[in-house]
Amino acid sequence: MPNVRRCPIIVTHAEYTDNLLREIENKKENMVKTAQTFGLTGEETLKYSRELDELITKYQYIQRKEKQTSS
């Protein structure tokens, strides 16, 4: 097989932010469904909660940077 170079996927800032918001919403839905089944302290619920926290932190960081650059 010939050596094939992969082109990087170029995503605009707006697309990245939109994708991040969709990820947050999906993670939140999964966490709520899991909490209804396994409770608020269930391992799977806590896993989703931590992942959701990471996504929200990432989104907040981006929002702060945008505010700083626009000021």
GROMACS elastic network, one bead per residue, 0.5 to 0.9 nm:
[ bonds ]
;  ai    aj funct       b0    kb
    1     4     6  0.84326   500
    7    10     6  0.87984   500
   11    14     6  0.81481   500
   11    15     6  0.60599   500
   11    16     6  0.63089   500
   12    15     6  0.51484   500
   12    16     6  0.62163   500
   12    17     6  0.86399   500
   13    16     6  0.51054   500
   13    17     6  0.61795   500
   13    18     6  0.85873   500
   14    17     6  0.51047   500
   14    18     6  0.60696   500
   14    19     6  0.85285   500
   15    18     6  0.50508   500
   15    19     6  0.60442   500
   15    20     6  0.84653   500
   16    19     6  0.51209   500
   16    20     6  0.60941   500
   16    21     6  0.86607   500
   17    20     6  0.50059   500
   17    21     6  0.62170   500
   17    22     6  0.86727   500
   17    59     6  0.73548   500
   17    62     6  0.82100   500
   18    21     6  0.51357   500
   18    22     6  0.62794   500
   18    23     6  0.86360   500
   19    22     6  0.50695   500
   19    23     6  0.61364   500
   19    24     6  0.86046   500
   20    23     6  0.50022   500
   20    24     6  0.61809   500
   20    25     6  0.86772   500
   20    55     6  0.71275   500
   20    56     6  0.85783   500
   20    58     6  0.84555   500
   20    59     6  0.69751   500
   21    24     6  0.50059   500
   21    25     6  0.62346   500
   21    26     6  0.86403   500
   21    55     6  0.84658   500
   21    56     6  0.85393   500
   21    59     6  0.77273   500
   22    25     6  0.50960   500
   22    26     6  0.61126   500
   22    27     6  0.84832   500
   23    26     6  0.51238   500
   23    27     6  0.59858   500
   23    28     6  0.84178   500
   23    52     6  0.85785   500
   23    55     6  0.76266   500
   24    27     6  0.51774   500
   24    28     6  0.60414   500
   24    29     6  0.86401   500
   24    51     6  0.89494   500
   24    52     6  0.62110   500
   24    53     6  0.89177   500
   24    55     6  0.61722   500
   24    56     6  0.68595   500
   24    59     6  0.89999   500
   25    28     6  0.50753   500
   25    29     6  0.62302   500
   25    30     6  0.86772   500
   25    52     6  0.88461   500
   26    29     6  0.51423   500
   26    30     6  0.62168   500
   26    31     6  0.85799   500
   27    30     6  0.50874   500
   27    31     6  0.60737   500
   27    32     6  0.86452   500
   27    48     6  0.65154   500
   27    49     6  0.81535   500
   27    51     6  0.75526   500
   27    52     6  0.59843   500
   27    55     6  0.88764   500
   28    31     6  0.50507   500
   28    32     6  0.62033   500
   28    33     6  0.86614   500
   28    48     6  0.76224   500
   28    49     6  0.78323   500
   28    52     6  0.66509   500
   29    32     6  0.52222   500
   29    33     6  0.62285   500
   29    34     6  0.85324   500
   30    33     6  0.52083   500
   30    34     6  0.60257   500
   30    35     6  0.84723   500
   30    45     6  0.83885   500
   30    48     6  0.72003   500
   31    34     6  0.50744   500
   31    35     6  0.59849   500
   31    36     6  0.86022   500
   31    44     6  0.79668   500
   31    45     6  0.54630   500
   31    46     6  0.80378   500
   31    47     6  0.83624   500
   31    48     6  0.52651   500
   31    49     6  0.64542   500
   31    52     6  0.83749   500
   32    35     6  0.50152   500
   32    36     6  0.62355   500
   32    37     6  0.87710   500
   32    40     6  0.87532   500
   32    45     6  0.77369   500
   32    48     6  0.89840   500
   33    36     6  0.51786   500
   33    37     6  0.65157   500
   33    38     6  0.87206   500
   33    45     6  0.86010   500
   34    37     6  0.51349   500
   34    38     6  0.58348   500
   34    39     6  0.72659   500
   34    40     6  0.83257   500
   34    42     6  0.81433   500
   34    44     6  0.67767   500
   34    45     6  0.55222   500
   34    48     6  0.84393   500
   35    38     6  0.52051   500
   35    41     6  0.77849   500
   35    42     6  0.70628   500
   35    44     6  0.81376   500
   35    45     6  0.54308   500
   35    46     6  0.86847   500
   36    39     6  0.56999   500
   36    40     6  0.77171   500
   37    42     6  0.87834   500
   38    41     6  0.75921   500
   38    42     6  0.52025   500
   38    43     6  0.81210   500
   38    44     6  0.76472   500
   38    45     6  0.71573   500
   39    42     6  0.53499   500
   39    45     6  0.72519   500
   40    43     6  0.87260   500
   40    45     6  0.62106   500
   40    46     6  0.73728   500
   41    44     6  0.84504   500
   41    45     6  0.65898   500
   41    46     6  0.63603   500
   42    45     6  0.51665   500
   42    46     6  0.62014   500
   42    47     6  0.86037   500
   43    46     6  0.51545   500
   43    47     6  0.61329   500
   43    48     6  0.87491   500
   44    48     6  0.63225   500
   44    49     6  0.85650   500
   45    48     6  0.52329   500
   45    49     6  0.61318   500
   45    50     6  0.87478   500
   46    50     6  0.61769   500
   46    51     6  0.85817   500
   47    50     6  0.52852   500
   47    51     6  0.62983   500
   47    52     6  0.85703   500
   48    51     6  0.50613   500
   48    52     6  0.59569   500
   48    53     6  0.84961   500
   49    52     6  0.50197   500
   49    53     6  0.61266   500
   49    54     6  0.87176   500
   50    53     6  0.50172   500
   50    54     6  0.63622   500
   50    55     6  0.88071   500
   51    54     6  0.51424   500
   51    55     6  0.63860   500
   51    56     6  0.87151   500
   52    55     6  0.51313   500
   52    56     6  0.61336   500
   52    57     6  0.85028   500
   53    56     6  0.51543   500
   53    57     6  0.60393   500
   53    58     6  0.85645   500
   54    57     6  0.51027   500
   54    58     6  0.61792   500
   54    59     6  0.86610   500
   55    58     6  0.50853   500
   55    59     6  0.62259   500
   55    60     6  0.86587   500
   56    59     6  0.50192   500
   56    60     6  0.60957   500
   56    61     6  0.85283   500
   57    60     6  0.51013   500
   57    61     6  0.61219   500
   57    62     6  0.86848   500
   58    61     6  0.51382   500
   58    62     6  0.63751   500
   58    63     6  0.87516   500
   59    62     6  0.51747   500
   59    63     6  0.62543   500
   59    64     6  0.87212   500
   60    64     6  0.61439   500
   60    65     6  0.86047   500
   61    64     6  0.51707   500
   61    65     6  0.62335   500
   61    66     6  0.86513   500
   62    65     6  0.51249   500
   62    66     6  0.61791   500
   62    67     6  0.86554   500
   63    66     6  0.51049   500
   63    67     6  0.62422   500
   63    68     6  0.86904   500
   64    67     6  0.50960   500
   64    68     6  0.62011   500
   64    69     6  0.87141   500
   65    68     6  0.50579   500
   65    69     6  0.61915   500
   65    70     6  0.85640   500
   66    69     6  0.52521   500
   66    70     6  0.61079   500
   66    71     6  0.86208   500
   67    70     6  0.52264   500
   67    71     6  0.61871   500
   68    71     6  0.53628   500
